[in-house]
Amino acid sequence: MILQIVKDTSHIFSMIVSSCFRKVVGKRILMIGLFVSMRLFEADAMVEMLMRMLNNI
């Protein structure tokens, strides 16, 4: 009886932990993706500015 309760609670606990973990990891991946894309965009803008400056010279 007690073993069954422990099993159930541990199962529920692991489910909660895994769902929270997935949420956190998903947010982390989204943030990293946004950061990387912003960085790439920034690099693109920098290259564009450099090309314009070179063209003006």
N, CA, C and O atoms as a Tripos MOL2 file, in Angstrom:
@<TRIPOS>MOLECULE
protein
  228   227    57     0     0
PROTEIN
NO_CHARGES

@<TRIPOS>ATOM
      1 N           0.8450   -1.2030    0.0000 N.3       1 MET1
      2 CA          0.0000    0.0000    0.0000 C.3       1 MET1
      3 C           0.8810    1.2550    0.0000 C.2       1 MET1
      4 O           0.7670    2.0980   -0.8900 O.2       1 MET1
      5 N           1.7510    1.3720    0.9940 N.am      2 ILE2
      6 CA          2.6260    2.5350    1.0990 C.3       2 ILE2
      7 C           3.5590    2.5970   -0.1110 C.2       2 ILE2
      8 O           3.8020    3.6710   -0.6620 O.2       2 ILE2
      9 N           4.0800    1.4360   -0.5190 N.am      3 LEU3
     10 CA          4.9540    1.3850   -1.6940 C.3       3 LEU3
     11 C           4.2390    1.9270   -2.9230 C.2       3 LEU3
     12 O           4.8300    2.6610   -3.7150 O.2       3 LEU3
     13 N           2.9640    1.5650   -3.0830 N.am      4 GLN4
     14 CA          2.1790    2.0410   -4.2320 C.3       4 GLN4
     15 C           2.0430    3.5670   -4.2030 C.2       4 GLN4
     16 O           2.1640    4.2280   -5.2350 O.2       4 GLN4
     17 N           1.7920    4.1150   -3.0140 N.am      5 ILE5
     18 CA          1.6660    5.5710   -2.8620 C.3       5 ILE5
     19 C           2.9840    6.2370   -3.2280 C.2       5 ILE5
     20 O           3.0020    7.2380   -3.9440 O.2       5 ILE5
     21 N           4.0810    5.6830   -2.7370 N.am      6 VAL6
     22 CA          5.4040    6.2360   -3.0330 C.3       6 VAL6
     23 C           5.6680    6.1990   -4.5310 C.2       6 VAL6
     24 O           6.1660    7.1650   -5.1080 O.2       6 VAL6
     25 N           5.3300    5.0780   -5.1530 N.am      7 LYS7
     26 CA          5.5220    4.9570   -6.6030 C.3       7 LYS7
     27 C           4.7150    6.0210   -7.3360 C.2       7 LYS7
     28 O           5.2280    6.6880   -8.2350 O.2       7 LYS7
     29 N           3.4460    6.1760   -6.9480 N.am      8 ASP8
     30 CA          2.5870    7.1640   -7.6130 C.3       8 ASP8
     31 C           3.1390    8.5790   -7.4410 C.2       8 ASP8
     32 O           3.2310    9.3380   -8.4060 O.2       8 ASP8
     33 N           3.5050    8.9260   -6.2030 N.am      9 THR9
     34 CA          4.0030   10.2810   -5.9540 C.3       9 THR9
     35 C           5.3100   10.5370   -6.6960 C.2       9 THR9
     36 O           5.5240   11.6260   -7.2300 O.2       9 THR9
     37 N           6.1820    9.5340   -6.7270 N.am     10 SER10
     38 CA          7.4550    9.7230   -7.4310 C.3      10 SER10
     39 C           7.2100    9.8690   -8.9320 C.2      10 SER10
     40 O           7.8990   10.6350   -9.6050 O.2      10 SER10
     41 N           6.2290    9.1340   -9.4530 N.am     11 HIS11
     42 CA          5.8950    9.2300  -10.8700 C.3      11 HIS11
     43 C           5.3740   10.6330  -11.1950 C.2      11 HIS11
     44 O           5.7920   11.2530  -12.1730 O.2      11 HIS11
     45 N           4.4510   11.1200  -10.3550 N.am     12 ILE12
     46 CA          3.8890   12.4700  -10.5480 C.3      12 ILE12
     47 C           4.9980   13.5090  -10.4460 C.2      12 ILE12
     48 O           5.0800   14.4310  -11.2570 O.2      12 ILE12
     49 N           5.8570   13.3420   -9.4290 N.am     13 PHE13
     50 CA          6.9640   14.2780   -9.2220 C.3      13 PHE13
     51 C           7.8900   14.3080  -10.4320 C.2      13 PHE13
     52 O           8.2960   15.3790  -10.8840 O.2      13 PHE13
     53 N           8.2220   13.1300  -10.9550 N.am     14 SER14
     54 CA          9.1240   13.0650  -12.1150 C.3      14 SER14
     55 C           8.4560   13.6960  -13.3380 C.2      14 SER14
     56 O           9.1230   14.3420  -14.1460 O.2      14 SER14
     57 N           7.1400   13.5090  -13.4740 N.am     15 MET15
     58 CA          6.4180   14.1220  -14.5920 C.3      15 MET15
     59 C           6.4860   15.6440  -14.4910 C.2      15 MET15
     60 O           6.7480   16.3320  -15.4780 O.2      15 MET15
     61 N           6.2440   16.1650  -13.2680 N.am     16 ILE16
     62 CA          6.2920   17.6220  -13.0450 C.3      16 ILE16
     63 C           7.6910   18.1530  -13.3470 C.2      16 ILE16
     64 O           7.8450   19.1630  -14.0330 O.2      16 ILE16
     65 N           8.7130   17.4610  -12.8250 N.am     17 VAL17
     66 CA         10.0960   17.8860  -13.0310 C.3      17 VAL17
     67 C          10.4430   17.9000  -14.5130 C.2      17 VAL17
     68 O          11.0660   18.8400  -15.0070 O.2      17 VAL17
     69 N          10.0300   16.8390  -15.2230 N.am     18 SER18
     70 CA         10.3700   16.7550  -16.6480 C.3      18 SER18
     71 C           9.6530   17.8490  -17.4380 C.2      18 SER18
     72 O          10.2250   18.4090  -18.3740 O.2      18 SER18
     73 N           8.4030   18.1610  -17.0710 N.am     19 SER19
     74 CA          7.6800   19.2140  -17.7890 C.3      19 SER19
     75 C           8.3200   20.5760  -17.5240 C.2      19 SER19
     76 O           8.4660   21.3870  -18.4380 O.2      19 SER19
     77 N           8.7020   20.8240  -16.2700 N.am     20 CYS20
     78 CA          9.3740   22.0790  -15.9310 C.3      20 CYS20
     79 C          10.7130   22.1670  -16.6560 C.2      20 CYS20
     80 O          11.0760   23.2150  -17.1880 O.2      20 CYS20
     81 N          11.4380   21.0530  -16.6690 N.am     21 PHE21
     82 CA         12.7400   20.9930  -17.3320 C.3      21 PHE21
     83 C          12.5810   21.3260  -18.8120 C.2      21 PHE21
     84 O          13.3640   22.0890  -19.3790 O.2      21 PHE21
     85 N          11.5380   20.7330  -19.4370 N.am     22 ARG22
     86 CA         11.2930   20.9820  -20.8600 C.3      22 ARG22
     87 C          10.9900   22.4560  -21.0970 C.2      22 ARG22
     88 O          11.4910   23.0530  -22.0490 O.2      22 ARG22
     89 N          10.1680   23.0410  -20.2260 N.am     23 LYS23
     90 CA          9.8300   24.4690  -20.3630 C.3      23 LYS23
     91 C          11.0890   25.3250  -20.2670 C.2      23 LYS23
     92 O          11.3180   26.2120  -21.0890 O.2      23 LYS23
     93 N          11.9030   25.0430  -19.2420 N.am     24 VAL24
     94 CA         13.1240   25.8280  -19.0190 C.3      24 VAL24
     95 C          14.0740   25.6700  -20.1980 C.2      24 VAL24
     96 O          14.6020   26.6540  -20.7150 O.2      24 VAL24
     97 N          14.2880   24.4290  -20.6200 N.am     25 VAL25
     98 CA         15.1970   24.1590  -21.7280 C.3      25 VAL25
     99 C          14.6760   24.8080  -23.0090 C.2      25 VAL25
    100 O          15.4440   25.3700  -23.7890 O.2      25 VAL25
    101 N          13.3520   24.7230  -23.2160 N.am     26 GLY26
    102 CA         12.7520   25.3400  -24.3950 C.3      26 GLY26
    103 C          12.9840   26.8430  -24.3990 C.2      26 GLY26
    104 O          13.3370   27.4240  -25.4250 O.2      26 GLY26
    105 N          12.7810   27.4700  -23.2390 N.am     27 LYS27
    106 CA         13.0100   28.9180  -23.1230 C.3      27 LYS27
    107 C          14.4720   29.2380  -23.3730 C.2      27 LYS27
    108 O          14.7940   30.2040  -24.0640 O.2      27 LYS27
    109 N          15.3590   28.4230  -22.8080 N.am     28 ARG28
    110 CA         16.7950   28.6440  -22.9730 C.3      28 ARG28
    111 C          17.1650   28.5530  -24.4520 C.2      28 ARG28
    112 O          17.9070   29.3880  -24.9680 O.2      28 ARG28
    113 N          16.6360   27.5230  -25.1320 N.am     29 ILE29
    114 CA         16.9310   27.3420  -26.5640 C.3      29 ILE29
    115 C          16.3850   28.5150  -27.3690 C.2      29 ILE29
    116 O          17.0400   28.9990  -28.2930 O.2      29 ILE29
    117 N          15.1760   28.9760  -27.0150 N.am     30 LEU30
    118 CA         14.5920   30.1270  -27.7110 C.3      30 LEU30
    119 C          15.4680   31.3590  -27.5280 C.2      30 LEU30
    120 O          15.7450   32.0870  -28.4810 O.2      30 LEU30
    121 N          15.9030   31.5840  -26.2770 N.am     31 MET31
    122 CA         16.7370   32.7520  -25.9950 C.3      31 MET31
    123 C          18.0460   32.6780  -26.7780 C.2      31 MET31
    124 O          18.4810   33.6660  -27.3690 O.2      31 MET31
    125 N          18.6710   31.4980  -26.7760 N.am     32 ILE32
    126 CA         19.9340   31.3220  -27.5000 C.3      32 ILE32
    127 C          19.7050   31.5510  -28.9940 C.2      32 ILE32
    128 O          20.5150   32.1950  -29.6620 O.2      32 ILE32
    129 N          18.5960   31.0180  -29.5130 N.am     33 GLY33
    130 CA         18.2740   31.1900  -30.9270 C.3      33 GLY33
    131 C          18.0910   32.6600  -31.2700 C.2      33 GLY33
    132 O          18.6050   33.1400  -32.2800 O.2      33 GLY33
    133 N          17.3510   33.3750  -30.4160 N.am     34 LEU34
    134 CA         17.1320   34.8110  -30.6280 C.3      34 LEU34
    135 C          18.4560   35.5570  -30.5830 C.2      34 LEU34
    136 O          18.7250   36.4190  -31.4200 O.2      34 LEU34
    137 N          19.2810   35.2190  -29.5980 N.am     35 PHE35
    138 CA         20.5750   35.8810  -29.4340 C.3      35 PHE35
    139 C          21.4480   35.6650  -30.6630 C.2      35 PHE35
    140 O          22.0560   36.6010  -31.1830 O.2      35 PHE35
    141 N          21.5010   34.4080  -31.1220 N.am     36 VAL36
    142 CA         22.3240   34.0720  -32.2890 C.3      36 VAL36
    143 C          21.8050   34.7930  -33.5290 C.2      36 VAL36
    144 O          22.5850   35.3480  -34.3020 O.2      36 VAL36
    145 N          20.4880   34.7840  -33.7160 N.am     37 SER37
    146 CA         19.9350   35.4430  -34.9020 C.3      37 SER37
    147 C          20.1780   36.9550  -34.8450 C.2      37 SER37
    148 O          20.4560   37.5860  -35.8650 O.2      37 SER37
    149 N          20.0690   37.5290  -33.6320 N.am     38 MET38
    150 CA         20.3560   38.9560  -33.4860 C.3      38 MET38
    151 C          21.8110   39.2320  -33.8300 C.2      38 MET38
    152 O          22.1260   40.2120  -34.5060 O.2      38 MET38
    153 N          22.6960   38.3580  -33.3560 N.am     39 ARG39
    154 CA         24.1210   38.5060  -33.6190 C.3      39 ARG39
    155 C          24.3970   38.4320  -35.1210 C.2      39 ARG39
    156 O          25.1450   39.2380  -35.6740 O.2      39 ARG39
    157 N          23.7710   37.4380  -35.7660 N.am     40 LEU40
    158 CA         23.9580   37.2750  -37.2170 C.3      40 LEU40
    159 C          23.4470   38.5080  -37.9490 C.2      40 LEU40
    160 O          24.0900   39.0070  -38.8730 O.2      40 LEU40
    161 N          22.2670   39.0000  -37.5190 N.am     41 PHE41
    162 CA         21.6820   40.1840  -38.1450 C.3      41 PHE41
    163 C          22.6110   41.3860  -37.9590 C.2      41 PHE41
    164 O          22.8360   42.1700  -38.8810 O.2      41 PHE41
    165 N          23.1400   41.5060  -36.7460 N.am     42 GLU42
    166 CA         24.0640   42.5870  -36.4310 C.3      42 GLU42
    167 C          25.2890   42.5030  -37.3420 C.2      42 GLU42
    168 O          25.7400   43.5060  -37.8960 O.2      42 GLU42
    169 N          25.8140   41.2880  -37.4840 N.am     43 ALA43
    170 CA         26.9950   41.0760  -38.3340 C.3      43 ALA43
    171 C          26.6550   41.4690  -39.7710 C.2      43 ALA43
    172 O          27.4590   42.1080  -40.4510 O.2      43 ALA43
    173 N          25.4600   41.0840  -40.2310 N.am     44 ASP44
    174 CA         25.0220   41.4500  -41.5740 C.3      44 ASP44
    175 C          24.9930   42.9650  -41.7310 C.2      44 ASP44
    176 O          25.4730   43.5070  -42.7260 O.2      44 ASP44
    177 N          24.4250   43.6380  -40.7390 N.am     45 ALA45
    178 CA         24.3320   45.0980  -40.7990 C.3      45 ALA45
    179 C          25.7300   45.7180  -40.8260 C.2      45 ALA45
    180 O          25.9740   46.6810  -41.5530 O.2      45 ALA45
    181 N          26.6440   45.1610  -40.0300 N.am     46 MET46
    182 CA         28.0150   45.6670  -39.9930 C.3      46 MET46
    183 C          28.6860   45.5020  -41.3520 C.2      46 MET46
    184 O          29.3470   46.4170  -41.8440 O.2      46 MET46
    185 N          28.5100   44.3330  -41.9510 N.am     47 VAL47
    186 CA         29.0930   44.0710  -43.2720 C.3      47 VAL47
    187 C          28.5230   45.0560  -44.2860 C.2      47 VAL47
    188 O          29.2480   45.6080  -45.1150 O.2      47 VAL47
    189 N          27.2160   45.2650  -44.2050 N.am     48 GLU48
    190 CA         26.5650   46.1970  -45.1330 C.3      48 GLU48
    191 C          27.1520   47.6060  -44.9670 C.2      48 GLU48
    192 O          27.4490   48.2830  -45.9510 O.2      48 GLU48
    193 N          27.3150   48.0320  -43.7180 N.am     49 MET49
    194 CA         27.8840   49.3610  -43.4520 C.3      49 MET49
    195 C          29.3130   49.4470  -43.9950 C.2      49 MET49
    196 O          29.6890   50.4510  -44.6010 O.2      49 MET49
    197 N          30.0960   48.4090  -43.7820 N.am     50 LEU50
    198 CA         31.4790   48.3880  -44.2770 C.3      50 LEU50
    199 C          31.4990   48.4930  -45.7940 C.2      50 LEU50
    200 O          32.2970   49.2380  -46.3620 O.2      50 LEU50
    201 N          30.6130   47.7400  -46.4490 N.am     51 MET51
    202 CA         30.5540   47.7720  -47.9110 C.3      51 MET51
    203 C          30.2000   49.1740  -48.3930 C.2      51 MET51
    204 O          30.7810   49.6640  -49.3620 O.2      51 MET51
    205 N          29.2460   49.8230  -47.7200 N.am     52 ARG52
    206 CA         28.8450   51.1840  -48.1000 C.3      52 ARG52
    207 C          30.0240   52.1410  -47.9380 C.2      52 ARG52
    208 O          30.2910   52.9760  -48.8030 O.2      52 ARG52
    209 N          30.7330   52.0010  -46.7960 N.am     53 MET53
    210 CA         31.8860   52.8710  -46.5410 C.3      53 MET53
    211 C          32.9440   52.6650  -47.6210 C.2      53 MET53
    212 O          33.5370   53.6270  -48.1090 O.2      53 MET53
    213 N          33.1770   51.4030  -47.9910 N.am     54 LEU54
    214 CA         34.1680   51.1010  -49.0280 C.3      54 LEU54
    215 C          33.7260   51.6840  -50.3720 C.2      54 LEU54
    216 O          34.5380   52.1940  -51.1440 O.2      54 LEU54
    217 N          32.4370   51.5980  -50.6280 N.am     55 ASN55
    218 CA         31.9170   52.1480  -51.8880 C.3      55 ASN55
    219 C          32.0490   53.6650  -51.9200 C.2      55 ASN55
    220 O          32.2790   54.2480  -52.9800 O.2      55 ASN55
    221 N          31.9030   54.3070  -50.7630 N.am     56 ASN56
    222 CA         31.9860   55.7700  -50.6980 C.3      56 ASN56
    223 C          33.4100   56.2650  -50.8960 C.2      56 ASN56
    224 O          33.6320   57.3780  -51.3730 O.2      56 ASN56
    225 N          34.3730   55.4270  -50.5240 N.am     57 ILE57
    226 CA         35.7880   55.8610  -50.6370 C.3      57 ILE57
    227 C          36.1880   55.9590  -52.1060 C.2      57 ILE57
    228 O          37.3280   56.3050  -52.4140 O.2      57 ILE57
@<TRIPOS>BOND
     1     1     2 1
     2     2     3 1
     3     3     4 2
     4     3     5 am
     5     5     6 1
     6     6     7 1
     7     7     8 2
     8     7     9 am
     9     9    10 1
    10    10    11 1
    11    11    12 2
    12    11    13 am
    13    13    14 1
    14    14    15 1
    15    15    16 2
    16    15    17 am
    17    17    18 1
    18    18    19 1
    19    19    20 2
    20    19    21 am
    21    21    22 1
    22    22    23 1
    23    23    24 2
    24    23    25 am
    25    25    26 1
    26    26    27 1
    27    27    28 2
    28    27    29 am
    29    29    30 1
    30    30    31 1
    31    31    32 2
    32    31    33 am
    33    33    34 1
    34    34    35 1
    35    35    36 2
    36    35    37 am
    37    37    38 1
    38    38    39 1
    39    39    40 2
    40    39    41 am
    41    41    42 1
    42    42    43 1
    43    43    44 2
    44    43    45 am
    45    45    46 1
    46    46    47 1
    47    47    48 2
    48    47    49 am
    49    49    50 1
    50    50    51 1
    51    51    52 2
    52    51    53 am
    53    53    54 1
    54    54    55 1
    55    55    56 2
    56    55    57 am
    57    57    58 1
    58    58    59 1
    59    59    60 2
    60    59    61 am
    61    61    62 1
    62    62    63 1
    63    63    64 2
    64    63    65 am
    65    65    66 1
    66    66    67 1
    67    67    68 2
    68    67    69 am
    69    69    70 1
    70    70    71 1
    71    71    72 2
    72    71    73 am
    73    73    74 1
    74    74    75 1
    75    75    76 2
    76    75    77 am
    77    77    78 1
    78    78    79 1
    79    79    80 2
    80    79    81 am
    81    81    82 1
    82    82    83 1
    83    83    84 2
    84    83    85 am
    85    85    86 1
    86    86    87 1
    87    87    88 2
    88    87    89 am
    89    89    90 1
    90    90    91 1
    91    91    92 2
    92    91    93 am
    93    93    94 1
    94    94    95 1
    95    95    96 2
    96    95    97 am
    97    97    98 1
    98    98    99 1
    99    99   100 2
   100    99   101 am
   101   101   102 1
   102   102   103 1
   103   103   104 2
   104   103   105 am
   105   105   106 1
   106   106   107 1
   107   107   108 2
   108   107   109 am
   109   109   110 1
   110   110   111 1
   111   111   112 2
   112   111   113 am
   113   113   114 1
   114   114   115 1
   115   115   116 2
   116   115   117 am
   117   117   118 1
   118   118   119 1
   119   119   120 2
   120   119   121 am
   121   121   122 1
   122   122   123 1
   123   123   124 2
   124   123   125 am
   125   125   126 1
   126   126   127 1
   127   127   128 2
   128   127   129 am
   129   129   130 1
   130   130   131 1
   131   131   132 2
   132   131   133 am
   133   133   134 1
   134   134   135 1
   135   135   136 2
   136   135   137 am
   137   137   138 1
   138   138   139 1
   139   139   140 2
   140   139   141 am
   141   141   142 1
   142   142   143 1
   143   143   144 2
   144   143   145 am
   145   145   146 1
   146   146   147 1
   147   147   148 2
   148   147   149 am
   149   149   150 1
   150   150   151 1
   151   151   152 2
   152   151   153 am
   153   153   154 1
   154   154   155 1
   155   155   156 2
   156   155   157 am
   157   157   158 1
   158   158   159 1
   159   159   160 2
   160   159   161 am
   161   161   162 1
   162   162   163 1
   163   163   164 2
   164   163   165 am
   165   165   166 1
   166   166   167 1
   167   167   168 2
   168   167   169 am
   169   169   170 1
   170   170   171 1
   171   171   172 2
   172   171   173 am
   173   173   174 1
   174   174   175 1
   175   175   176 2
   176   175   177 am
   177   177   178 1
   178   178   179 1
   179   179   180 2
   180   179   181 am
   181   181   182 1
   182   182   183 1
   183   183   184 2
   184   183   185 am
   185   185   186 1
   186   186   187 1
   187   187   188 2
   188   187   189 am
   189   189   190 1
   190   190   191 1
   191   191   192 2
   192   191   193 am
   193   193   194 1
   194   194   195 1
   195   195   196 2
   196   195   197 am
   197   197   198 1
   198   198   199 1
   199   199   200 2
   200   199   201 am
   201   201   202 1
   202   202   203 1
   203   203   204 2
   204   203   205 am
   205   205   206 1
   206   206   207 1
   207   207   208 2
   208   207   209 am
   209   209   210 1
   210   210   211 1
   211   211   212 2
   212   211   213 am
   213   213   214 1
   214   214   215 1
   215   215   216 2
   216   215   217 am
   217   217   218 1
   218   218   219 1
   219   219   220 2
   220   219   221 am
   221   221   222 1
   222   222   223 1
   223   223   224 2
   224   223   225 am
   225   225   226 1
   226   226   227 1
   227   227   228 2
@<TRIPOS>SUBSTRUCTURE
     1 MET1         2 RESIDUE 1 A MET
     2 ILE2         6 RESIDUE 1 A ILE
     3 LEU3        10 RESIDUE 1 A LEU
     4 GLN4        14 RESIDUE 1 A GLN
     5 ILE5        18 RESIDUE 1 A ILE
     6 VAL6        22 RESIDUE 1 A VAL
     7 LYS7        26 RESIDUE 1 A LYS
     8 ASP8        30 RESIDUE 1 A ASP
     9 THR9        34 RESIDUE 1 A THR
    10 SER10       38 RESIDUE 1 A SER
    11 HIS11       42 RESIDUE 1 A HIS
    12 ILE12       46 RESIDUE 1 A ILE
    13 PHE13       50 RESIDUE 1 A PHE
    14 SER14       54 RESIDUE 1 A SER
    15 MET15       58 RESIDUE 1 A MET
    16 ILE16       62 RESIDUE 1 A ILE
    17 VAL17       66 RESIDUE 1 A VAL
    18 SER18       70 RESIDUE 1 A SER
    19 SER19       74 RESIDUE 1 A SER
    20 CYS20       78 RESIDUE 1 A CYS
    21 PHE21       82 RESIDUE 1 A PHE
    22 ARG22       86 RESIDUE 1 A ARG
    23 LYS23       90 RESIDUE 1 A LYS
    24 VAL24       94 RESIDUE 1 A VAL
    25 VAL25       98 RESIDUE 1 A VAL
    26 GLY26      102 RESIDUE 1 A GLY
    27 LYS27      106 RESIDUE 1 A LYS
    28 ARG28      110 RESIDUE 1 A ARG
    29 ILE29      114 RESIDUE 1 A ILE
    30 LEU30      118 RESIDUE 1 A LEU
    31 MET31      122 RESIDUE 1 A MET
    32 ILE32      126 RESIDUE 1 A ILE
    33 GLY33      130 RESIDUE 1 A GLY
    34 LEU34      134 RESIDUE 1 A LEU
    35 PHE35      138 RESIDUE 1 A PHE
    36 VAL36      142 RESIDUE 1 A VAL
    37 SER37      146 RESIDUE 1 A SER
    38 MET38      150 RESIDUE 1 A MET
    39 ARG39      154 RESIDUE 1 A ARG
    40 LEU40      158 RESIDUE 1 A LEU
    41 PHE41      162 RESIDUE 1 A PHE
    42 GLU42      166 RESIDUE 1 A GLU
    43 ALA43      170 RESIDUE 1 A ALA
    44 ASP44      174 RESIDUE 1 A ASP
    45 ALA45      178 RESIDUE 1 A ALA
    46 MET46      182 RESIDUE 1 A MET
    47 VAL47      186 RESIDUE 1 A VAL
    48 GLU48      190 RESIDUE 1 A GLU
    49 MET49      194 RESIDUE 1 A MET
    50 LEU50      198 RESIDUE 1 A LEU
    51 MET51      202 RESIDUE 1 A MET
    52 ARG52      206 RESIDUE 1 A ARG
    53 MET53      210 RESIDUE 1 A MET
    54 LEU54      214 RESIDUE 1 A LEU
    55 ASN55      218 RESIDUE 1 A ASN
    56 ASN56      222 RESIDUE 1 A ASN
    57 ILE57      226 RESIDUE 1 A ILE
